[in-house]
């Protein structure tokens, strides 16, 4: 992969890392100049296959310039925008681009938040954009679970799903989503986050603590356990794991350890014991889990023959 950084007026590429097929760029400068420079590069380059852009400060205007350049590009197969704040309008811009560009197989716009429900529904209602969600890798909020369930049943969504759902989700909506997930045969990777605002607030609070002592993990766990007991936080997550027990296509599942309660651990253990399709299970920040929860999960591995 080629790594490059941006200086005023030019793109600086590390020659030792030069690879004509893949590039990853990072920008430290504000404004849209970087995005416009990359857009010019996209128009001129005929060998690039994968492009990842980090820290671009162009926002929606810069993203629009990139999408315009991608319309006529017939070599790129994957394109990603990371760590850049984008509005839901960018989703429409890239959907229109994908309706014309047939070469791109995946466009990662996971930083488009929040997704506007009316815009997603409009795209779904237009025959011209019927297939764009297969190639749009986006973060799906709880409010769009009904639409996501429809796309899953149509086999019309991206094979990699990132879903945010909280404990307050409507049971009927959650049921429709998990039913669709259980019978799907096209999804490959599923990432779940829950009560993100709570988790982010706790993480930010502890990250600012210069001591970073062992009490950090204990206190974070205690706070989360208190929330779980009082609000039943894990029930919606257990429902998703139950659906995965019946799923025969998802090969990778990702979640956060801060969401692993004893009940969640039991359900994950049962999933590992019952599912023979999953190859990878990622539990990031795994050190947040208690020894008992880890032991519970490991029990499921005794009869699992699919993880690698």
Number of C-alpha atoms within 10 A of each C-alpha: 14 18 19 19 17 18 12 10 9 12 17 13 16 12 10 8 12 14 14 14 15 17 20 18 21 19 19 14 16 12 14 17 20 26 22 19 17 20 20 14 15 20 16 11 13 14 14 19 18 19 21 19 20 16 17 25 23 23 18 20 16 23 24 22 20 23 20 17 19 23 19 15 21 16 18 23 16 18 20 17 22 17 14 18 17 24 15 18 14 20 24 17 17 23 22 18 21 24 14 16 17 16 17 22 16 22 24 17 23 22 19 22 16 14 22 16 13 10 14 17 12 11 19 19 11 10 8 13 18 16 20 24 23 18 20 25 21 21 21 21 19 18 17 19 21 16 16 24 21 16 19 23 17 11 18 18 23 24 21 22 21 19 18 18 20 18 16 13 13 13 12 10 17 20 17 15 22 22 21 21 28 19 16 21 16 19 20 18 19 19 18 18 18 21 14 12 10 11 17 11 11 15 13 10 12 17 12 9 10 7 10 11 10 8 10 17 17 14 13 18 20 12 12 19 19 13 13 17 11 8 12 13 23 20 16 22 24 19 18 19 23 19 20 27 21 18 24 19 20 23 19 18 21 16 20 18 20 21 24 28 20 18 15 23 24 21 23 26 23 20 23 28 20 16 22 19 21 24 16 15 18 13 18 12 11 14 12 18 21 17 10 11 19 17 13 20 22 18 16 20 17 11 13 20 14 15 15 7
